[in-house]
Amino acid sequence: MADEQGGSCLRTLSFCILAINIFSLAVGHKSISEEMDEFIKTVMECRKVPGLTLTVVLDKTELSQGYGLSDVKTGRKVDDETLFCIGSLTKSFTTALLADLLVDNNLNIRSCDWDIKLKEILQHFQSADDYRTSEMTLKDILTHRSGLESIDFGIHVGYPTITREQLCRKLKHLKESHLFRDQFSYNNLLYMLAGHVAEVIGNDTWEHLIQTRIFDKYNMVSSAVYEDSLMAKNTAIPYIYDSIEDELHDVQNLTKMYPADPAGSIFTNSKDMKIWLSHLLSLFDEHLASEYCHRTTFNKVITASDYGDVFQKYKAPELDVKYHACGYALGWFVSNYKGYEIITHNGDIYGYSSLIVLIPSIKFALYGNTNGPGGEEGIIALQQIAYYMLDVFALHETPWTNMSTACAHPMAFPYNYTDALVGKSGHGILNPERYTGIYGHPIIGDMTIAYIKDEDVLMCRMGYKFKGYMLRESDNMFFVSPDGVIKYLYEIRGGQVGLFFDNTTLTEEGLFENVTLKFSIAGYEFSRRIRFSNEVINSSSRLSDVSWVFLFPVVVFYSVFDKN
């Protein structure tokens, strides 16, 4: 729950947004007009955006502007040094890092070869089948064409003790969702794998390689990969908006996503992003770009209209943005907009939303980032602002969105989450020992279910972020009421996390063997026969573990769940 001061500020959000700071118009003479400024504030107000940073590069003109609050509680404003998490925009940095490594003559790697097979770099690499294991390339994982299922729930609940290499070894358990190289299928875990590939090629951690080969190289002095100390600096606090309570909720405790950082954990600010946008635009200039591999990669991206070289075909969903997306290439969506070839990507993670739009032919680049309201609304707000700015500021055309339609297409917060927990109780459960124990999933981790005798209730815990009471729908179906700020993640809010115990897998001792975790967009089966640490256990060790669960005093379970 947000405190009273935060709620009060939200209820007068229009006043808070007036806390605007124009902090950089040093190059060129253009600036954000009063009309554009009013449009941005209107979008922020109706989309419940607490704070926003905006950077635009147009030829030799650069401008940046901050709006609203980076900290609703203290009233701290957004300025040019305020750090935001860029989420999946991190993927383009991971690709840039690989481009830098692939042309390093000091490394034993073929120059700028995106078709190099993963098995040539990672001897331990295994995938869902022998063909993928032998044939999957760096290009395959960077264009989301592996055909493997995408599982992010382990990242959401938090991996407690595992290295990036160890989790990459577990990716062999990802099942096929599409045919190999047949269609676009976004996968964060495979960008983690790409980061590990960089580690093996560069003989260093991804974190240190990003620092030395990207941030230091381009003098991005404030950019960093997530660490706990970042949140004590001038960092925008991430918020998720609850439309039922009309409150913004601080979700900064969810931000850590190790070991999947190469997919979405970079923090940066407006000053550094102006440098990065200018660099990206320079990659299309043969005379200015010295980074051969990165430049040629981008040129392939923008000219590969036949979908041949680096593309994976991609059909955009029916959104409000009036462009046609035709492909995805090495960390970027490639599209066309009003006759212009356009490169773009967005990010969305734990309250932060981000967007980059590039039109190289007119030397236009835009970066925006918000610290709320989380989920689709933050992305919609940035899209509305970005394409309004592009139309008015760069193309001098009538924008497709305006003051009248900005909050109507699509309507702000059209979804009312059904509270599945209303009227349900977790008490009076018969034979609770049927449910208690440890159930494992090879990618997500272990789920522990314990019976709290003093409260007569079952509790469920996964990772170090997720815990909650189990409320009964029937003897084999429960909903989990998440405890703490994780309940505001849009994937699980409204009590949409269900546990379905499989009656057909009862053991001789009368214990449920398998349980399916189901939430709003996916479902995953956990089993007593699987442990995340050693993947599969035999029957005797499983029974020994179950016996220990029942004999151990319940107060120990309670103390475990009471931590953090």
Steps between C-alpha positions, in 0.01 A plus 500: 500500500622849420518743788250783546731760352554292186126446459433869547753587233345252260154644552640837400722359230430785264665734750795265553566476126539878484833445675682521167868554451647600165859401553679484167457704184868557444521393137282656230208733546196277510310432818181334610216739423222585741261286294728197512563559868126510574444179302767317700352614831152396387620149412687470830194603698250263341749211487603554866868553417681641808827596328646504150829578331509583129800540269486589130780520244418653161802546276721737704225605740479333838245563771401337824217568736384359829146487630342413828643318799769239537389444860134558581559475876768770525394710201841459333477615137635337187818666371765421240690278743203297623561131434226282351511128426473455123373140519518322165689786335788323676480240223642746246795562733562126525498481119736799479732326745502186287572711191798649678628159607454346155755738344762483776813357336631401840217252548477160338174564314397531136460865406142629510351152454141506629450152352748341736344197667454515876652154533828639363515750787322314782604137511237436767215644289193280472156584369161331470613261227814386323440718194469822701800398709723456195363777277385792718703814430564831668268659243220258595489607862544870421206500258263298720458222247602202715141375529555432870249587772554821694494467879547822700336397828831390653634851437191653660516292818879528525772241458659473846830316441598427142758635257432610145691202364303258717166641385616493138573130539139450608364652180508151348167455682326772299239324288420563137213742449558555126706339228864605495548822297133498404364806682573780743484403868639752751723338761682682782687191618669465162633855527642393835664219302635760254653682795667178611634451147660845533652392832662193342629690197625793708624290794332735747161562659227660290475777760868593472505465121203737465676748727838495327403439136183712483453747788868595535560496125223754432548699819160401641618584851174447689374178338517181702359152538256457788647479848339570835700823550345649186169550676666730753616735224304740280291211368136524399297278732290253295124501563208284397158661497204324660186627327272354769677675787601800285850472644857478376697221669877506539636175350874567514552185709417296187756661271785250536488241219837323521612286321284619207657850498611491131129505410395807698686645799695807381436833675588822322404868477427766242859622473634157414214415267567807286847356444357157420237631257761703314720193482218285361425756230871520411499129422318580177768743383778317318746783562440549871446145623814310598327203661496276194293213640243715677463729197464223243253324725280809511531552127382143450210568732381803311547362148390138542155553352503146365507369860802300401815566696441598861123523511236294668156584361277665754134598478417791727187479715222749437625790710433871483835578334454542126799312370550159341758283675662258260783339689725465802876515464767470767322687776285734289155502343524615140197676355379773271312813599348740247746380239804520727702199607496494878682306770349476846481303824325540832562372850270423792622379837361543852343842453753635252403548134744609229510562125752581228397611149755546222448632145852507355402661167409827675750453786224485759523311830279510808530339842233511769472332839237506774495373857137392485221401478635162387387252239338597173396850612857624531588378151183653352582836661850498351374396157247781495764755601772365271294496183342836579852642538612331179206637300509853636865558585679307223261435210287818537186299427160472664535245782277193508441561870403830662369655821151363436597142420812445713307346788236325293696280257529262667303611802716553807480204740226309317549187710344434837681209658261250654591435860496121508561498875176663612293266717765228516660364818820315574376343824349159571707307246466123546820297499737790429791258493384392153622832364808588708849442370733616226401499133757583236507647150823476297489865386297694759637339817355329805159568655464428871158449655474494879215470748496768769324319781440802726318679219348188343610606153726382218776728372686492171842646423716525188836672462575784738224736383182293497300369795132490586208325670313233306122552482287198410274485196465119524697207641750514216476865392635801692570866436810660651463839666849648441656684790696821446547721196529209258120484501499817288683344206250504216564130424359390835300784653135450590575163655550335163758245621344154518627163623337192348593171668480198270271233647637243257849520652424413864776290652447187706533720807211715376718798404449715195794434267450784249359851519450751218575864567266708284483876472353743251715419198655156553506179701789280618509155660702439817579154633628346823737297284686810381741724690632817345842435651547150360205489259375143551499293818430130530201355680681407821658842549165661425326300771780575743460871433123484542539317833735772620243764406235340716722425799666839520326741742258729318638802685812472282289537187330801650831666576619435145192661348518792737838615372545780247 
